[in-house]
Amino acid sequence: MNMKLSTLALASALAITGCASTGGARDYSESLYLRGQFAWWDALPEYKVKKVDAGLYRTEVELKADGQPYEFKFGDANWSSGTNCGYLSEKEDEVVELDKPVNANCSAVFENFRFTPPETAVYGFYFDTRGEIPQVYIKKAQ
């Protein structure tokens, strides 16, 4: 019985750590969308990411600054495991601030990022897979 539990624990740990990494070679511009409250969580064509550089993707959205946070994720049209990207650590990565990257978990279920825009503006949302762990950050659009 203990052997089964140990094997299950090891398999769970490997699945979790393996899913945090993206592998780097995947082209997310074919399937990844910025999804959130501003789009009723739908995968809308205007929020599909575009490749900016090898492993770096971006899309834009206009947000109103009303003091309330927007919840969002990056995900494909079907919320598939491996492309359902929310925060990795609740304490360190859930709240996104301008120009500050946070870590993503692409096997997320309920781990939505939160961003409170400091002013009403268009913001660039970035999904960066160039490192071992994917990262998300936001910049005010030019």
N, C-alpha and C positions, 0 to 999 in steps of 0.2 A: 504494500500500500504506500509506504513512504517513497519507494522508487518511482511510482506513478506520479505522486505529487511533485517530486523533484524534477522529473522530466517535464511535467506540465509547467512548472515555474520557469525552467530554463527556456522552454519553447516560447512562453509568453514574453520573457525578457528579450529574446532574440527578435521576436516579431515587433516589439515596441521599438527597439533600437534600430532595427533594419528599416522600419517605416519612417523614421525621422529623417533619414538620408534620402536624397532624390536620385543618386546615381550620376547626376550631372549631364548625361548625354540626351536626355529626353527633351523634345521640343514642345513646350507647353503652349505655344502660340496657336496650336491646332485645336486645343480643347479647354483651356482654362479661362474662367470668367471671374471678375470681381462680383461677389454676390453679397447682398446685405439689405438692410431695412430700406435704403433709398431706392431699391428695385424690387421690393416685396420678395426678396430672396430668389428671384428668378434669374436664369442665365440669359441675360439680354445681350443682343449683338453689340450694342454700343459700349458694353463693359467687358468685351472679350479682350484679353491681353494681347499686346503686340510685342514682338521681340525687339529689344533695344540693343542688345549685345549678346554674345554667347552666354547663355545661362541667366540673362536678365530680361524681365518682362515688365510691361507697364500698361496702365490704362488710366483714364481720367474720369472724375465725377465732380459735379458742382454740389457743394454742401452748404447748407444754411447754418449759421452760428446762432443757435438759440440756447446754448448752455447745456444741451443734452448730448450724450454720446451716441454715435452711430455704431451699430454692431455690423461686422462684416467678416467674410472669409474669402479665400480663393478656392474655387471648386469647378469641376466640370459640370456638364448639364445633368448628370445622373448622381452627383455626390459620391462618386466612386472612391473606394479606398485607394490611397496613393495620390489622389487629386482632390481631397477634401481637407484643405489646409487652414487650420486655426492655430491658436497659440500653443506653444510647447509647455511653458510653465506659467501657471496662473499668477504667481507673485511677480515674475520678472517680465513676462511677454504679453499679458492680456491687454494692457493699456498701451496704445501706440501714441507716441508724441512725434511732432514734426522732426524730420531729419535724424531720428534715432531708431536704428534697426532693432527688431525683435526676432526671436527664433520661432519657427513654424513647425507644426506637426501635421504632416499630410495624410494622417489616418485619424484625424480629429472627428468627433461626432458633435459635441455640444460646445466646443471650445472656441467661441467667437471672439475675435479681436474687438476692441472698443477704441474709438477715436472721437474726441470732442474738438471740432474745428475752432480755432481761435477767432476766425472771422469768416464771413460768407465769401466763398471763393471757389475756384476750380483747383482740385488737388490731384496730383499724380500718385497713384498707388503702385508700388513696386513689389515684385516677387523675384527674389534673387536666389538662384540655385547654384551659384559659383563656389560656395563653400561646402563643407561636409554636411551642415544642417541648413535647410532653406531659411531665408530671412525675408521679412516684410518691413517696408518702411514707406513713409508718406512725405512728399515734398509739395509745397505750394507750386502750382503750375505757373509758368512764366507768361 
